């Protein structure tokens, strides 16, 4: 099985969900300033959308063009 490249967007999103889950599990919500939760969440979603929308770079193996096959190739 070949290893695939790391998807940082998914990794960071998973860490964020893990942190929120641990915070909810601990019950220490009274220490979180709730006036910051909404704006931080919106900014985080915006950053994730911007990162996901960026153009992908082709790897060197993907940029090789193949010769056309068939009768018109001759």
N, CA, C and O of each residue as an XYZ file, in Angstrom:
296
protein
N       0.842     -1.163      0.000
C       0.000      0.000      0.000
C       0.895      1.237      0.000
O       1.836      1.335      0.788
N       0.589      2.186     -0.901
C       1.367      3.414     -0.995
C       0.868      4.454     -0.009
O      -0.335      4.574      0.224
N       1.784      5.196      0.562
C       1.401      6.281      1.472
C       0.928      7.464      0.660
O       1.458      7.732     -0.418
N      -0.044      8.160      1.155
C      -0.542      9.353      0.482
C      -0.050     10.589      1.234
O       0.318     10.490      2.404
N      -0.040     11.756      0.578
C       0.420     12.973      1.251
C      -0.554     13.377      2.358
O      -1.738     13.042      2.316
N      -0.039     14.092      3.334
C      -0.838     14.527      4.479
C      -1.781     15.647      4.038
O      -1.369     16.578      3.347
N      -3.037     15.550      4.440
C      -4.019     16.601      4.184
C      -4.098     17.459      5.438
O      -4.756     17.094      6.412
N      -3.416     18.614      5.405
C      -3.333     19.459      6.593
C      -4.680     20.031      6.999
O      -4.945     20.197      8.190
N      -5.540     20.337      6.025
C      -6.855     20.878      6.359
C      -7.648     19.880      7.193
O      -8.255     20.260      8.195
N      -7.654     18.619      6.799
C      -8.372     17.599      7.551
C      -7.730     17.364      8.915
O      -8.429     17.164      9.908
N      -6.406     17.388      8.960
C      -5.689     17.182     10.219
C      -6.008     18.291     11.223
O      -6.290     18.011     12.388
N      -5.964     19.542     10.776
C      -6.246     20.670     11.672
C      -7.712     20.668     12.089
O      -8.030     20.957     13.242
N      -8.606     20.345     11.156
C     -10.028     20.266     11.505
C     -10.270     19.182     12.548
O     -11.054     19.373     13.477
N      -9.603     18.053     12.394
C      -9.740     16.977     13.374
C      -9.226     17.375     14.741
O      -9.838     17.045     15.756
N      -8.097     18.089     14.777
C      -7.577     18.565     16.063
C      -8.532     19.560     16.720
O      -8.706     19.550     17.939
N      -9.146     20.412     15.911
C     -10.109     21.381     16.448
C     -11.331     20.675     17.030
O     -11.791     21.023     18.117
N     -11.852     19.691     16.316
C     -13.005     18.936     16.822
C     -12.623     18.185     18.093
O     -13.417     18.108     19.031
N     -11.422     17.635     18.128
C     -10.945     16.949     19.332
C     -10.866     17.909     20.516
O     -11.274     17.560     21.624
N     -10.346     19.109     20.292
C     -10.235     20.093     21.377
C     -11.605     20.510     21.897
O     -11.804     20.625     23.106
N     -12.547     20.735     20.989
C     -13.900     21.118     21.420
C     -14.554     19.965     22.176
O     -15.225     20.183     23.184
N     -14.361     18.748     21.695
C     -14.929     17.590     22.384
C     -14.361     17.411     23.785
O     -15.097     17.113     24.725
N     -13.046     17.593     23.923
C     -12.438     17.490     25.251
C     -12.911     18.604     26.171
O     -13.104     18.388     27.367
N     -13.099     19.795     25.613
C     -13.607     20.909     26.420
C     -15.023     20.627     26.906
O     -15.343     20.868     28.070
N     -15.870     20.116     26.019
C     -17.235     19.783     26.421
C     -17.259     18.622     27.410
O     -18.077     18.609     28.329
N     -16.377     17.658     27.230
C     -16.321     16.514     28.117
C     -15.866     16.913     29.520
O     -16.346     16.361     30.510
N     -14.946     17.864     29.605
C     -14.430     18.282     30.912
C     -15.437     19.111     31.696
O     -15.382     19.150     32.925
N     -16.360     19.776     30.997
C     -17.365     20.582     31.693
C     -16.873     21.937     32.139
O     -17.560     22.600     32.916
N     -15.715     22.380     31.685
C     -15.172     23.675     32.087
C     -15.575     24.779     31.123
O     -14.735     25.578     30.709
N     -16.841     24.832     30.766
C     -17.301     25.844     29.823
C     -17.417     27.228     30.452
O     -17.481     28.222     29.729
N     -17.447     27.317     31.773
C     -17.554     28.626     32.412
C     -16.255     29.425     32.296
O     -16.257     30.633     32.533
N     -15.153     28.777     31.938
C     -13.879     29.471     31.781
C     -13.652     29.964     30.356
O     -12.675     30.667     30.098
N     -14.539     29.607     29.424
C     -14.403     30.016     28.025
C     -15.180     31.314     27.822
O     -16.374     31.368     28.113
N     -14.510     32.373     27.321
C     -15.237     33.627     27.058
C     -16.164     33.462     25.851
O     -15.696     33.432     24.713
N     -17.456     33.356     26.089
C     -18.416     33.038     25.039
C     -18.560     34.147     23.996
O     -19.015     33.864     22.887
N     -18.197     35.385     24.298
C     -18.304     36.452     23.306
C     -17.249     36.296     22.200
O     -17.333     36.971     21.173
N     -16.271     35.425     22.394
C     -15.238     35.190     21.396
C     -15.499     33.916     20.581
O     -14.883     33.724     19.532
N     -16.379     33.067     21.037
C     -16.579     31.772     20.377
C     -17.134     31.936     18.964
O     -16.627     31.315     18.030
N     -18.152     32.748     18.794
C     -18.762     32.953     17.470
C     -17.800     33.540     16.455
O     -17.613     32.962     15.385
N     -17.173     34.692     16.765
C     -16.229     35.268     15.798
C     -15.046     34.364     15.471
O     -14.619     34.303     14.318
N     -14.516     33.669     16.455
C     -13.387     32.770     16.201
C     -13.833     31.603     15.310
O     -13.088     31.173     14.429
N     -15.032     31.101     15.538
C     -15.544     30.003     14.703
C     -15.724     30.452     13.257
O     -15.369     29.723     12.332
N     -16.276     31.650     13.059
C     -16.488     32.167     11.703
C     -15.155     32.410     11.003
O     -15.007     32.083      9.826
N     -14.193     32.976     11.709
C     -12.862     33.197     11.124
C     -12.210     31.867     10.781
O     -11.591     31.735      9.725
N     -12.341     30.886     11.656
C     -11.768     29.568     11.384
C     -12.377     28.914     10.165
O     -11.655     28.333      9.355
N     -13.679     28.992     10.015
C     -14.343     28.421      8.839
C     -13.889     29.149      7.580
O     -13.652     28.516      6.551
N     -13.764     30.472      7.649
C     -13.293     31.243      6.495
C     -11.885     30.859      6.084
O     -11.592     30.746      4.894
N     -11.015     30.656      7.060
C      -9.640     30.244      6.757
C      -9.631     28.860      6.132
O      -8.894     28.619      5.176
N     -10.443     27.943      6.659
C     -10.491     26.592      6.089
C     -11.014     26.620      4.657
O     -10.522     25.867      3.817
N     -11.994     27.463      4.357
C     -12.505     27.580      2.989
C     -11.433     28.147      2.070
O     -11.267     27.674      0.946
N     -10.706     29.152      2.537
C      -9.643     29.747      1.718
C      -8.534     28.741      1.442
O      -8.007     28.689      0.331
N      -8.181     27.951      2.433
C      -7.130     26.941      2.240
C      -7.616     25.853      1.292
O      -6.852     25.385      0.448
N      -8.863     25.446      1.417
C      -9.399     24.394      0.555
C      -9.555     24.872     -0.890
O      -9.497     24.061     -1.814
N      -9.750     26.166     -1.095
C      -9.979     26.701     -2.434
C      -8.695     27.042     -3.174
O      -8.745     27.371     -4.359
N      -7.561     26.975     -2.519
C      -6.309     27.341     -3.185
C      -6.000     26.336     -4.290
O      -6.351     25.161     -4.178
N      -5.351     26.790     -5.345
C      -5.020     25.848     -6.427
C      -3.984     24.836     -5.972
O      -3.059     25.162     -5.228
N      -4.149     23.632     -6.421
C      -3.229     22.552     -6.048
C      -2.054     22.539     -7.018
O      -2.214     22.770     -8.216
N      -0.877     22.266     -6.478
C       0.305     22.108     -7.324
C       0.370     20.671     -7.796
O       0.113     19.740     -7.033
N       0.715     20.501     -9.057
C       0.854     19.147     -9.583
C       2.206     18.599     -9.176
O       3.203     19.320     -9.185
N       2.241     17.337     -8.821
C       3.512     16.713     -8.521
C       4.219     16.403     -9.837
O       3.592     16.410    -10.897
N       5.503     16.136     -9.775
C       6.274     15.903    -10.994
C       5.782     14.682    -11.755
O       5.848     14.664    -12.984
N       5.295     13.674    -11.068
C       4.794     12.473    -11.730
C       3.497     12.716    -12.479
O       3.223     12.039    -13.470
N       2.689     13.675    -12.023
C       1.408     13.944    -12.662
C       1.546     14.828    -13.896
O       0.646     14.845    -14.735
N       2.650     15.561    -14.028
C       2.768     16.527    -15.110
C       3.297     15.914    -16.397
O       3.387     16.608    -17.410
N       3.645     14.645    -16.388
C       4.145     14.008    -17.604
C       2.985     13.753    -18.552
O       1.966     13.170    -18.183
N       3.173     14.210    -19.790
C       2.125     13.997    -20.780
C       2.337     12.654    -21.451
O       3.471     12.261    -21.728
N       1.257     11.958    -21.709
C       1.353     10.671    -22.384
C       1.152     10.885    -23.876
O       0.432     11.792    -24.292
N       1.787     10.051    -24.666
C       1.644     10.135    -26.113
C       0.246      9.651    -26.495
O      -0.256      8.685    -25.919
N      -0.378     10.314    -27.456
C      -1.705      9.864    -27.874
C      -1.633      8.507    -28.538
O      -0.677      8.190    -29.247
N      -2.655      7.717    -28.298
C      -2.714      6.388    -28.873
C      -3.777      6.349    -29.961
O      -4.718      7.143    -29.950
N      -3.625      5.447    -30.875
C      -4.630      5.288    -31.907
C      -4.059      5.562    -33.298
O      -2.865      5.829    -33.434
N      -4.908      5.498    -34.337
C      -4.425      5.641    -35.707
C      -3.915      7.050    -36.018
O      -3.035      7.198    -36.867
N      -4.437      8.087    -35.361
C      -3.987      9.448    -35.662
C      -2.632      9.775    -35.036
O      -2.074     10.831    -35.335
N      -2.081      8.911    -34.180
C      -0.804      9.144    -33.527
C       0.356      8.962    -34.506
O       1.431      9.505    -34.252
N       0.200      8.238    -35.597
C       1.293      7.968    -36.537
C       1.597      9.136    -37.421
O       2.493      9.058    -38.262
